[in-house]
Amino acid sequence: MGTFDDFFSANGTASPGFNYMAFGTGRVGFSTPADIDNFDVGGGFNGKSWGVLGHTGRAGPSLWPPQTSYANAAGVIGAAPFATGVAGLSTFGAGVYGQVTLPQEDVKSIPLGLFAGIVGVSVSRSGVFGWSTSGHGVWGTSSGGEAGVLGLAHQGRGVLGLAETGTLSGVEGRSGDAGPPPGMGIPDAAGVYGTAAARPGVIGTSNNLMGVYGFSAGNAGIVGQTGNPKSFAGYFAGNLVVTGTKSAAVPFPDGSQRALYCMESPELWFEDFGTAKLRRGRAVVEFDANFAKVIKRGDYRVFFTPEGDCRGLYVRRKTAASFEVRESQGGKSSIAFSYRIIGRRKDVAQQRRFAKVTPPVLPGAPPRKPAPTAAGLRAFVTRVEREARRRGPKVAKKSRRSRALPKYLRRHIVARPRRPAPPRPQAKTQ
């Protein structure tokens, strides 16, 4: 049978009555009719190096022989200078299926029913590997509201991004147009770099642990900066707890920045400052309207500092909007004075003095054990004594205390209340 025949025949086993496989057509060299399903395989080819070789285009042969070891031997190889080398199409299955496994590996762990344009599976190696010298190693796009690239791992990382050079990011995420470059001279290269023009650059959420955690072995754990002087470098919509100190970096005339630390209080107060002047020993000071809106005006404190010679100052009367100041001993001075007002925060209903702070639970940290109580310590001593008696040598029962722990050890573990000694008999007088 020559290669230019119009008909290729083969003996089929499914239905012996049909002994033809493919007809020559105008568009396709040879094809099996769609209504003929007598053969499990429409065509089978076996070669020393390639099972099937197909190329298209006049320049197709110029791609031959293969330039890499990946194509030196292959089941199917396709070559096309300006078209797709190999195309796989499917309606209810995988367009292209690729599998790499070792002979001793059990392929039962590979899931079935995977539907995608390309499905790559492996037991101990990468399912899909993409490589490029100047473009993207793997490109994924979606126009239907789903992810362009989805990474799912049952035991490892869902997505792992590595950059071998220090000038590139391991993973870069962008929403819409790119946002501004980072400030403070920080390069736009990181393990994870997020940027967006009209959305948050990075969002982290969690139900049980930290939404965002920052740690550095030799620098700041978290740095926040804003280019808008009317905005905030950091904003917290809940309680803020700091285990270290809180300070403000204040520029000095020598060009350096010096730390000025915050004052702390066991209660929540707001404070305001001002100056006023006595008129014949009297003055009425009204609250600042905005300050009055944020404090409990029925519970505030006032402190004075006279700025002139007088007999002293005292608060004559306090109201919800003002307080009256008078000079002591009926004085009639007309001097200036400064004052400080502190009021309790109005937006906090209840606040406990010296409230205990519970640090966040870190993953893998052992559960916290409560402090032992006196009853618990006594029970522990009892167990130790019982264990000592059980393991100790069997001796004649002389005294109950002889088998107990030594007195010095018992005193170091827990102090038991001693029983009062019986009163000594008094000597009878003659």
Secondary structure, 3 states (H helix, E strand, C coil): CCCCCCEEECCCCCCCCCCEEEEECCCCCEECCCCCCCCCCCCCCCCCCEEEEEECCCCHHHHCCCCCHHHCCEEEEEECCCCCCCCCCCCCCCCEEEEECCCCCCHHHCCCCCCCCEEEEECCCCCCCCCCCCCCCCCCCCCCCCCCCCCCCCCCCCCCCCCCCCCCCCEEEEECCCCCCCCCCCCCCCCEEEEECCCCCCCCCCCCCCCCCCCCCCCCCCCCCCCCCCCCCCCCCCCCCCCCCCEEEEECCCCCEEEEECCCCCCCEEEEEEEEECECCEEEEECCHHHHCCEEEEEEEEEEEECCCCCCEEEEEECCCEEEEEEHHHCCCCCEEEEEEEEEECCCCCCCCCCCCCCCCCCCCCCCCCCCCHHHHHHHHHHHHHHHHHHCCCCCCCCHHHHCCCHHHHHHHCCCCCCCCCCCCCCCCC
